[in-house]
Amino acid sequence: MKRVVIIGGGISGLSTALYLKEQAASAGHEIDCLLIEKGSRLGGNILTEKVDGFLIEGGPDCFLSEKPWAAQLCRHLGLGDQIMPTTEENKGTFVLSKGRLHEMPDGLILMVPTKIMPLITTSLFSWLGKLRMGFEIFIPPRHSKEDETLGSFVRRRLGNEALDKIAEPLVAGVHAGDPETMSMRASFPKFMEMEDEHGSLVKGMLARMKKAKEVQRASSGPRPTMFMTLKGGLSEMINAIVSRLGSSSIKLNTSVSRVEEKGGKYFLTMEAGGAIEADSVIFSTPAYISSWLLVELDNPLSEKLQTIPYVSTATVTLAFNASEVKLPKSFGFVIPRVEERKIMAATFTSRKFAGRCSDEYVMIRCFVGGSKNEYLVALDDKEMVDMVRGELKDIIGLNAEPVLSRVYRWRKAMPQYTIGHLERVRWISERVHQHPGLYLTGSAYNGIGISDSIREGEITAKKCLDYLFQKDAQA
Ligand SMILES: Cc1cc2nc3c(=O)[nH]c(=O)nc-3n(C[C@H](O)[C@H](O)[C@H](O)COP(=O)(O)OP(=O)(O)OC[C@H]3O[C@@H](n4cnc5c(N)ncnc54)[C@H](O)[C@@H]3O)c2cc1C
């Protein structure tokens, strides 16, 4: 029987294992699929904790409905009725500017204004900034296949204020990245397509909204919100995959330290000793870890994988008695780096999604670290909580004593798609082709979110099966 070993038990490794098993079974192939995970739990960055009636997401808290693969997988796993939208009556986001919170103007989609009046009346931008954003429809498109940083793109199309106050905290913030190094082509290709096709982001966004409305009119179900989650937290998805895979397919607390290739087979050495032989090996580990594991097998590939940078972040969740806290009605606020604060954003978790805690409490989650303040991730729990409380006191006047606090550190967990990322990934895939049966999957390459990781898992599973069984057919 063919043996496939998957290294890494985050959502990428788990979804690859699931699709491998299911695709093999439906094609009538027998495979022995083993997933090896270094830690004592599965899920990687996805970690839901339930503590005294509070549902806390330590890592991701939602997936984007625009990318269908996470919701599709949830439905496939029988979790369709658990998918939950955001609480629309609390919708809205604030932006900190010059020390004050300003409501994000209605109609501002990601960073593109689609309504005139809210843009004119908002207190977030200066008159010059508003004029510059409105002028976007007259800026000629660049029509170039060359990559460009997010900073340069937004400055060119919408001006400095749109970059500093919206694009950097909101768009770059999703990656905890630096807009001056972030690749537009790799991170936000849709904006570049809009510029190419419509000559303007405003025109492109309006056309996209019109199309989305038509699709919605044609479909019967309720309109999904931009962000979706699961009622019992994102770990439900992990638990459902694990119960389908079965415990015999998974090895926890086992770290792979080296992978070698001999005579068309792969040999994996474990850190604690012992080796496993496989016909195919799939790396779903962060790129720098795959790089270490591949040093001897292919040094140039290993070196190239090191060039995908990662940043560290932390999330700090605090819960308070609702009677002691007055929050602006919204999902939370984002903080531009020009404000020189220590937190990047705060989500009012219990306002964004229903059922995260009882109505007696409110729960707030703050983001720390990222490309600008990575050093803060090293603070100990007490220092981190004190720092976050200090920030919340300054920004929203929150002085209450938390009834619960939880800190989660994510060291080197966010890949950065910096300028030239697509060329790097192209080079890596071509090089990987020289090692039949070896695959790299995960958020380092073709999309950083949960949905992208699941889509990549499905694609990788198919490639692996095609390789294993076409090879048989050709023999
Ligand atoms: C704080 C934070 C918030 C986020 N928020 C969102 C969000 O709201 N929505 C969204 O879509 N995405 C979000 N993301 C991104 C999302 O978490 C990732 O896209 C996704 O979880 C990546 O999964 P993965 O399996 O590729 O990697 P990981 O989750 O990193 O999994 C890799 C696994 O490999 C294991 N491993 C490492 N080395 C070895 C070894 N030598 N041997 C065996 N196993 C090894 C690790 O222990 C880990 O379990 C967020 C990320 C972070 C850090």
The ligand as a Tripos MOL2 file, in Angstrom:
@<TRIPOS>MOLECULE
LIG
   53    58     1     0     0
SMALL
NO_CHARGES

@<TRIPOS>ATOM
      1 C1         -3.2750   35.5330   15.4930 C.3       1 LIG1
      2 C2         -3.7580   35.0410   14.1520 C.ar      1 LIG1
      3 C3         -5.0220   35.4030   13.7130 C.ar      1 LIG1
      4 C4         -5.4770   34.9430   12.4720 C.ar      1 LIG1
      5 N1         -6.7440   35.2800   12.0880 N.ar      1 LIG1
      6 C5         -7.2630   34.7340   10.9680 C.ar      1 LIG1
      7 C6         -8.6510   34.8790   10.6670 C.ar      1 LIG1
      8 O1         -9.4170   35.4900   11.4420 O.2       1 LIG1
      9 N2         -9.1230   34.3160    9.5220 N.ar      1 LIG1
     10 C7         -8.3190   33.5880    8.6870 C.ar      1 LIG1
     11 O2         -8.8040   33.0980    7.6500 O.2       1 LIG1
     12 N3         -7.0080   33.4040    8.9670 N.ar      1 LIG1
     13 C8         -6.4650   33.9370   10.0850 C.ar      1 LIG1
     14 N4         -5.1550   33.6950   10.4140 N.ar      1 LIG1
     15 C9         -4.3500   32.8660    9.5110 C.3       1 LIG1
     16 C10        -4.6720   31.3730    9.7290 C.3       1 LIG1
     17 O3         -4.5070   31.0750   11.0750 O.3       1 LIG1
     18 C11        -3.7450   30.5120    8.8680 C.3       1 LIG1
     19 O4         -4.0150   30.7570    7.5130 O.3       1 LIG1
     20 C12        -3.9260   29.0130    9.0570 C.3       1 LIG1
     21 O5         -4.2590   28.6630   10.3610 O.3       1 LIG1
     22 C13        -2.6240   28.3400    8.5980 C.3       1 LIG1
     23 O6         -2.6960   26.9700    8.8450 O.3       1 LIG1
     24 P1         -1.4820   26.0120    8.4780 P.3       1 LIG1
     25 O7         -1.9440   24.6260    8.7280 O.co2     1 LIG1
     26 O8         -0.9540   26.3300    7.1260 O.co2     1 LIG1
     27 O9         -0.2930   26.3930    9.4830 O.3       1 LIG1
     28 P2         -0.1750   26.1820   11.1050 P.3       1 LIG1
     29 O10        -1.4880   26.4410   11.7390 O.co2     1 LIG1
     30 O11         0.9980   27.0190   11.4530 O.co2     1 LIG1
     31 O12         0.1920   24.6500   11.2470 O.3       1 LIG1
     32 C14         1.4810   24.1180   11.0810 C.3       1 LIG1
     33 C15         1.6300   22.9330   12.0240 C.3       1 LIG1
     34 O13         2.9040   22.3250   11.8070 O.3       1 LIG1
     35 C16         3.3830   21.8530   13.0610 C.3       1 LIG1
     36 N5          4.8370   21.6310   12.9830 N.ar      1 LIG1
     37 C17         5.8110   22.5760   12.9300 C.ar      1 LIG1
     38 N6          7.0340   21.9790   12.8440 N.ar      1 LIG1
     39 C18         6.8310   20.6440   12.8290 C.ar      1 LIG1
     40 C19         7.7090   19.5120   12.7440 C.ar      1 LIG1
     41 N7          9.0350   19.6420   12.6470 N.pl3     1 LIG1
     42 N8          7.1650   18.2660   12.7570 N.ar      1 LIG1
     43 C20         5.8020   18.0870   12.8550 C.ar      1 LIG1
     44 N9          4.9330   19.1510   12.9330 N.ar      1 LIG1
     45 C21         5.4430   20.4050   12.9100 C.ar      1 LIG1
     46 C22         3.0020   22.9850   14.0200 C.3       1 LIG1
     47 O14         3.0310   22.5620   15.3770 O.3       1 LIG1
     48 C23         1.5980   23.3360   13.5070 C.3       1 LIG1
     49 O15         0.5840   22.5950   14.1770 O.3       1 LIG1
     50 C24        -4.6510   34.1430   11.6420 C.ar      1 LIG1
     51 C25        -3.3660   33.7880   12.0840 C.ar      1 LIG1
     52 C26        -2.9190   34.2100   13.3260 C.ar      1 LIG1
     53 C27        -1.5530   33.8010   13.8090 C.3       1 LIG1
@<TRIPOS>BOND
     1     1     2 1
     2     2     3 ar
     3     2    52 ar
     4     3     4 ar
     5     4     5 ar
     6     4    50 ar
     7     5     6 ar
     8     6     7 ar
     9     6    13 1
    10     7     8 2
    11     7     9 ar
    12     9    10 ar
    13    10    11 2
    14    10    12 ar
    15    12    13 ar
    16    13    14 ar
    17    14    15 1
    18    14    50 ar
    19    15    16 1
    20    16    17 1
    21    16    18 1
    22    18    19 1
    23    18    20 1
    24    20    21 1
    25    20    22 1
    26    22    23 1
    27    23    24 1
    28    24    25 2
    29    24    26 1
    30    24    27 1
    31    27    28 1
    32    28    29 2
    33    28    30 1
    34    28    31 1
    35    31    32 1
    36    32    33 1
    37    33    34 1
    38    33    48 1
    39    34    35 1
    40    35    36 1
    41    35    46 1
    42    36    37 ar
    43    36    45 ar
    44    37    38 ar
    45    38    39 ar
    46    39    40 ar
    47    39    45 ar
    48    40    41 1
    49    40    42 ar
    50    42    43 ar
    51    43    44 ar
    52    44    45 ar
    53    46    47 1
    54    46    48 1
    55    48    49 1
    56    50    51 ar
    57    51    52 ar
    58    52    53 1
@<TRIPOS>SUBSTRUCTURE
     1 LIG1         1 GROUP 0 **** ****
